[in-house]
Amino acid sequence: MKFLSGIAIFLAAALGSSCGAAAAQNLVPSPFSQDQVDSGRQSYAPNCAECHGEDLLGVSAPALVGKRFFSSWEQKSTSELYEFIRTTMPLCHGGILANSAYASLVAYMLWANGAQPGNADFDGKTSVTISTIASGTVRPDLAKSK
């Protein structure tokens, strides 16, 4: 009987995981383009990587991908993330990059957290709840994408 209970618990957990994976695939289209992701990747290296790491996992500053980042930002909007980055980054030098560079950096970060590019460019004003477009799952190919 214990064996059957164990199987039932295992199946329930497995089905729950499948449902969670299916839900993650039902994300709405992202308000950024693949071109912005590529541009953001290029802007990230000289402006962010020293503190946040080449792989966005953090060095002397917090990670920009994964559970900790996502739990802080999932209920906030894309425009809030943009505004935060634009006004505070690079540290002590917020606002020194072009607005389009900040928009591309946000696109890159969202992509790195599982969001799929859409058809429109993100302008910093589009306000979409982050959890509706990103899953917080770090892309396995992130390190290879640089």
C-alpha positions in Angstrom: 0.0 0.0 0.0 2.9 2.4 0.8 4.3 1.6 -2.6 1.0 2.7 -4.3 0.8 5.9 -2.2 4.4 6.7 -3.3 3.5 6.2 -6.9 0.4 8.4 -6.5 2.5 11.2 -4.9 5.1 10.9 -7.7 2.5 11.1 -10.4 0.8 14.1 -8.8 4.1 15.9 -8.6 5.0 15.0 -12.2 1.6 16.1 -13.4 1.9 19.3 -11.4 5.3 19.9 -13.0 3.8 19.3 -16.5 1.0 21.8 -15.8 3.5 24.4 -14.6 5.6 23.9 -17.8 2.5 24.2 -19.9 1.5 27.4 -18.1 5.0 28.8 -18.8 4.5 28.2 -22.5 1.3 30.3 -22.5 3.2 33.6 -22.1 1.9 36.6 -24.1 4.0 38.0 -26.9 6.8 40.2 -25.6 7.0 43.9 -26.3 10.5 43.7 -27.8 12.1 42.4 -30.9 15.0 40.0 -31.6 17.0 42.9 -33.0 16.7 44.6 -29.6 17.9 41.4 -27.8 20.9 41.4 -30.1 21.6 45.1 -29.5 21.1 44.6 -25.8 23.6 41.8 -25.7 26.1 44.1 -27.4 25.4 46.9 -24.9 25.5 44.6 -21.9 29.2 43.6 -22.2 30.8 47.0 -21.8 28.2 48.5 -19.6 26.9 45.8 -17.2 29.0 42.6 -17.3 31.8 43.9 -15.0 29.3 44.0 -12.0 26.5 41.6 -13.2 28.7 39.0 -14.8 29.1 37.9 -18.4 26.3 35.3 -17.8 24.1 37.8 -15.9 24.5 35.7 -12.7 26.1 38.5 -10.7 29.6 39.3 -9.6 29.7 42.3 -7.3 26.1 43.2 -8.1 22.9 41.1 -8.1 22.0 38.5 -10.8 19.8 39.7 -13.6 18.4 36.3 -14.3 16.9 33.4 -12.3 14.7 33.0 -9.2 16.0 35.9 -7.1 15.8 38.4 -9.9 12.4 37.1 -11.1 10.8 37.0 -7.6 11.8 40.7 -7.3 10.4 41.8 -10.7 7.7 39.3 -11.8 4.8 41.4 -10.6 6.3 44.7 -11.9 6.1 46.0 -15.4 8.5 46.3 -18.3 8.3 50.0 -18.0 9.2 49.9 -14.3 12.2 47.8 -15.1 13.2 50.1 -17.9 12.8 53.2 -15.7 14.8 51.6 -12.8 17.7 50.7 -15.1 17.6 54.0 -17.0 17.8 56.1 -13.9 20.3 54.0 -11.8 22.6 52.1 -14.2 25.5 52.0 -14.7 25.8 52.4 -10.9 26.2 56.1 -10.1 26.0 57.0 -13.8 22.3 56.4 -14.5 21.1 58.0 -17.7 24.4 58.1 -19.5 23.3 55.6 -22.2 20.8 56.4 -25.0 17.2 55.5 -24.2 17.3 53.0 -27.0 20.3 51.3 -25.3 18.3 51.0 -22.1 15.4 49.6 -23.9 17.6 47.0 -25.6 19.2 46.0 -22.3 15.7 45.4 -20.9 14.9 43.3 -23.9 18.1 41.3 -23.4 17.4 40.7 -19.7 13.8 39.6 -20.4 15.0 37.3 -23.1 17.6 35.9 -20.7 14.7 35.2 -18.3 12.7 33.1 -20.8 10.7 35.7 -22.7 10.4 35.2 -26.5 10.9 38.2 -28.7 7.8 39.7 -30.3 7.4 41.8 -33.5 7.5 45.3 -32.1 10.4 47.3 -30.6 10.2 48.1 -26.9 10.3 51.9 -26.3 10.5 51.9 -22.5 6.9 53.0 -22.2 5.1 49.7 -23.0 3.9 48.4 -19.6 3.4 44.7 -19.5 3.6 42.6 -16.3 6.9 40.8 -16.5 5.5 37.4 -15.3 3.1 37.4 -18.4 6.1 37.4 -20.8 9.0 35.8 -18.9 9.3 32.7 -16.8 12.4 33.5 -14.8 14.1 30.4 -16.2 17.6 31.1 -17.2 18.3 30.2 -20.8 20.7 27.2 -21.0 22.3 28.8 -24.1 22.9 32.1 -22.4 26.6 31.7 -22.1 26.9 30.5 -25.7 24.8 33.4 -27.0 27.5 36.0 -26.4 
